[in-house]
Amino acid sequence: MRFETPGNPFAEPSSRPSGQRQQVIGALGDELLVYEVLRGGMGEVFLCGRAESSGPELAYKTFQQRFFFDRGARQAFVREAAV
């Protein structure tokens, strides 16, 4: 069985060095500051950090509605979230 992500497999990775935060561009709730928004084939990924911490960054990933009934796309999304 072979699984594929229905996005762009040739998309360039982020060029920002690890550990270097950019300027805050928004917030998700009261705790997460948004530093960057990346758009891909399956949705958007918000690169965030906790407002009260200099700890590790995290990614908040969204899923486009058009893939909701696509079982393969949902499985790919869940696999990526597990990474």
Helices and strands as residue ranges (DSSP letters): E 26-28, E 32-39, E 44-50, E 58-61, G 65-67, H 71-82
